[in-house]
Amino acid sequence: MKIYTRQGDQGISGLFDGRRVPKNHLRLETYGTLDELNSHLGLAIAECRHEAFRLELKKLQQELFLLGADLATPLGSPNEAKVHRTSAQEVEALEDRIDRATAQLPPLKRFILPGGGVTACRLHVARTVCRRAERALVSLMHQEPPEPVGEHPLIYINRLSDLLFTYARLANHLDGIADVEWVTEK
């Protein structure tokens, strides 16, 4: 497979439905931000010393790739049957992961700041990139005319940011490092 195609040299890219759009199109911005998020997860995986946790993060990377393909393919596309659509079951699976990880952690009593160990910090960065992807998707869904996007990608991304917050805390916990609590000056 050739890496360069010269297709984007004029600032245009193709969606999976065959449509050509500018590279700053909100749909590309959204799934491009998910690609950035996936790269941050790769950094967290590279730093993580806990094999089971690394495997869980690698699973998230695979899911993000599928979500990117979902978002690269507008609803009603001729290629729709070739793409996995994000479902309610995947959202529920994220909620289950959040609940399982939270059960291993001390209860939150204060707000926490991004910090602690390197893996946790990388997951906090991933969380903020995830929130940016969520905002981009909301913009895509509300532009005029609205882009056809399924109902579950937005919910999935919202839960994913919650999971990444929880995983950042879990990474600190696994590494024996306390979360950095926000302390107000009095």
N, C-alpha and C positions, 0 to 999 in steps of 0.2 A: 504494500500500500504506500503510495506516495504521500508525503507529509504536506507538501504545498500543492495547491490547485490553481492558484492565481485568480480564483473566483472572487475573492474579497478585495482585490486590489483597488477597486473603485468605491470601497466603503459599503458594499452590499453583501448580504449573506442570505443563505437559503434556509427556509423552514422545512420541516419534514413533509409538509403538504405540497412542496414544490414552489411555493410563493417566494419571491425575492423581496427582501426588506432591507432598509438601511441598518447598519451595524449598531446604531443607537436606538433602535426600536425597543420599546419597553419589554417585549417578549424576550428578546436577546439579552437585555439588561437583567431580566429576572433569572433566566437559567444560567447566564454568565456569572451572576452572583452566587448561585448554587454551586457552580464549578469552583469558584473561589473558596466557598465554605468547605467543599470537599478537599481542597488543597490544605486548608487549615487542619482538617481532621487528619490528613496524612502526616502533618507535623506532630500532632498530638500522639499519633500512633508511634512515630519514630522515637518519641521521648518516653513513652509509657513502659514501665518495667513489669507490668502485670499482664500475663499472657491472656487470661480470660477477658480482661477488660479491653485489650488490644483487639481481640477477635470481635467483640461487641462493636467497637468503633469501625472496624473494617466492614462489618455488616451494614452499618449506617452509610458508609461510603457507597456500597452497592445500591442501596435504596435511593440515595441521592442521584445516582446516575440514571436510574429509572424515572425519578421525578423530573429530571432535566429533559429526558426524552418525551415525557408526558407534556411538559410545557412547550417543547419545540414543535408539538403537533397540535394545532388548533382542533377543537371539537368539530366534527363533521368533515375532517380531512379525508381524502381518498386513502391515505395510509393509516388511518385510525386503527384498523384491525391488527396492524403490526406493532402497536405500542401498548405497553402496560399502563393502564389508567390507575391512578392513586385511588384507594378505596377507603371506606369507613373502617374496614378490618385493619388496615395499616395504621390508621389513627389510633384505634383501640390498642394495637400492639405497642405503640409509643407510650400510651397511657399506662399500660402494664409495666413497661420498662421503668417509667418514672416511679411508679409505686414500689417496684422491687428495689430500685436503688435507694429511694427515700427510706425504706424500712431498715437499711443498713446504716443510716446516718443519724447523728444526734438531731433533735428537733431544732428548727430555726427559731431563734429568739430575737435576733436583730437582723437588719439588712447586712449583707456582706458585700465587700468590694472584690473586684477581680484581683486575685492574688493567690499566694501560697506557693505551691510547687510549679515547675515548668509545665507539666502536663495539664494541670488545672488552669494555668494562665492561657495556654493554647486553646483549651476548651471554652474559656470565657471569650476569647477573641472569636472563635467559631460561633458562639452564641450571638455576638453582636452582628456578625456578618449574616447570620440567619435572620435576624430581625430586619436587616436592610433588604434581604431578599423578600421578606414578608411585605414590607412597604412597597417594594417594586411591583409585586404581584397585585397588591390592592390597586395601585395606580393603573396597571395593565387592565384590570377588571373594570375600572371605572372610566377609562378613556372614552372619547367619542369617535367613532362608534365603539361600543365595548367589544373587547376581544373574547372569543368563545373559549372559556376555561371551565373545567369541571369544578364541582363544589368542594371536593376533598383536598386538592393541593394546598389551598390556603389554610385549612384546618390542620393539615399535616405539618406545614411549616411552623405554624403557631405552637403546636405541641413539641415539635423538634427543638425549638428554642428553649422550652421548659426542660426538655430532656438534657440538653447541653448544659444548662445551668446546674441541674442535678448531677450530671456526670462530672462537672468541674468540682463540685463539692465531694463527690465520691473519689475522684482522683486524689484530692488532698487527704481524704480519710485513709485511702489505701496506702498512701505514702507516709502516713503518720504526721501530717502537717495540719495545723489548725487553719480554718477559714479565716480570712481577714475581715473582721467585723467593722462596720461603719460606726464611728463614735462621734457624737455631736459634741462640739465645744460648748461648755456652759459658762 
